[in-house]
Amino acid sequence: MAETPTDAERRRVLIAEDEALIRLDLAEMLIEEGYEVVGEAGDGETAVRLAEELKPDLVILDIKMPIMDGLAAAERIAGARIAPVIILTAFSQRDLVERARAAGAMAYLVKPFQKSDLVPAVEIALSRYSEVAALEAEVASLTDRLEIRKSVERAKGALMTTYGMTEPQAFKWIQRTAMDHRMTMKEVAERILEETAGGEVTLPAP
């Protein structure tokens, strides 16, 4: 089962939203769910500065903000590897979603949203960010990282389908199995893909 803020250390969140009421609602939702709101900003430039100063575990950025918009701020924060980013927008157009991903966002939320939308987005962003960090630690080459990530993504999907795992559980299993068997995550991923394709694999079932 994935960790929640109540059984893990409290996650520190920075919020950047130019509408004060939405910012207040967002902060209240996060606090009610056990997260700690360590900073708030009304524009992208302030958000970047606070992210650099506070080093939060997560940053939530609205797209439409003065001085610097959320996508530009996301590029700065994600590019500096400060924290995972969730993009908040009132629009659901595909091009904005793709631009958010290109800016380094790990998840996005479309306004108006409910608490039931917020918490999964936060956990997905934190989980994906930890995956990227783990893969970057395994290999230095960008090309190799991309290849490994593709293999791991396919292997996660196979574990989720075969064993009913969640995405974070599947990644943790791959990571733990790699450590236990002194293998790379790419090797574990390839073995999982062989197994699901009918090959003979000696790795233990999750």
N, C-alpha and C positions, 0 to 999 in steps of 0.2 A: 504493500500500500504506500502511496506517495506521502511524503511528509507534509504536514500542514503547519501553519504558524504557531498552533497551540502545542505541538509536540516537537517543534524544532526551535532554534533560536529565532527571536523576532526579526523579521526582515525589515530593513530600513529603506523607506521609499521617498523619493523626491517627486513632487507634482509640479508641472508647468502647464497652466491654463489661464488664459486672459480673462475669462468670465468668472468673477469671484464666487457666484452661487454654485456653479458647477464644481469649482475647485473645493468649496466647502463640502458639498455632497460627496465628492470623491474621497476627501480626507476622512469624513465620517464613516463611509463604507469600509475603507481600509482599516481604520482603527477598530471598528466593530469586529472585523475578521482577524484581529490579532497582529496586524502589521503596525510598524512605527513610522509615522510621517515625520521625517527629519527636516524637510524644507519645502517651501512653496515659492513659485515664481509666476509672474504674469507675462513674461516674454522669453523668447528663446535664448537671448544673450545672457540674461540672469540665470536661466536654467543651466547653461553650460558652466558658468562661473561657480554656481552652487555645487554642481556635480563634481567639479575639480576639487572644491574645498571639502565637501562633506563625504565624498566617496560612498554613496549609497549602494544598496544591493540592487536597486531597481529605479528606473526613471520613467515616469509617464508624461508624455509630451503631446499637447494638442497641436494639430497641424497649423491652424490659423492663429498666429500670434504676431504681435508687433516686433519691430527691430530685427528679429531673426525668427523665421518660421520653424515649426517643429521638425520638418524634414532636414533642414540645415543643421539644427541643433543635434538631431539624432546622428547625423554624419560625424559631427565633432565628438560627441560622447562615445559612440560605438567605435569610431576610428581610434580613439585613445584608449580603448579597452577599459573604460571606467566602470560601466555597468550595462546590463541588458536594458533595452528600451522598448516600451509599448507606445504605439502611436494612437492618439485619440482623435477621431474625426467625425464630423456630422455627415460625411459623404461616404458612400460605399462603392464608388466607381472603381473598376478594376485597375485603372491606370494609377490611382492614388495608392492602392494596395501594393502594386509593383514598385512604385517609387519609394514607398516606406520600406519595403524589403531591401531595395538597393541602397537605401540610406543606413541599413544595418539594424532595422527594427526586428525584434524577435517575435512580436505579436502586435495585433491592432484591435481596437475597440471602436464600434460605430455608435455614435450618440443618436437617440437616448439609449442608455444601457442600464441594466439592473445589476444588483450585487451578484446575482447568479452568473452574469456574463463576466464580471470583473475578476473574480477569484480564479477561474480556470485560465484566463488570459495571463494573469500574474504568474501562476505556477508553470504554464507553458513557456513563458519568457525566461524564467529562472532556470528551468530544466534545459532548454535549448542552449542557453548561454553557457551552462556548465559543460554541456556536450562539446561545444565549440572549443572551450578552454582545454578540455581533456584531449581533444584531437590535435590541437595546436601544440600541446606539450609532447605529444607522441612523435610528431615529425616537424621538421623545420620548413621543408619545401611547400610552397603554396599549391603547386600542382599535385603533390602527393596528398596534401590535406584534402583537396577536392575529391580525389579518387577514393580516399579512405572514407570520407563522409558519405559518398554515394553508396559504397558497400555497406556501411553501418546503417544507413537509412533503409536499404533493402532488407537487411537482416532484422532490423527492428520491426519492420512490417511483417516479416515472416513469423517472428516470435509473437507478435500481437494477434495474428490470425490463428496460429497453431495452438498457443497456450492461453489466449485471452488476456494477455498482459496489457497494461497501459504503456504509453510511449516512454515515460520516465523509468518504469520498471524494466522495460526491455533494454534500455541503454545501460542501466545499472548492472543488469545481469551480464551483458557483454563485457562491460568494464571489469566487473569482479572476476568473471571467468578468465579473462586475459591475464589478470594478476595472479590468480590461483595456478594457472597452467604455464606461467612465464611465456605467454604468447602476446603478440600485438593485437590490438582491437581489429585490425584488418584481417588477420589470420582467423580470429574467432568468427568474424562476420562471414568470411568465405566458407568456413566449416558449417555454419548455420544454413547458408544458402545451399550447400551441397546436400545437407540433411533433408531440407524441405523439397529438394528436387529428386529425392530418392536415393542419394548416396549413403555410404556407410560412414558414420561419424562416431567417434568415441567420447565426445563431450557429453557430460551429464545433462539430462533434461532439466529445465528450470523447475 
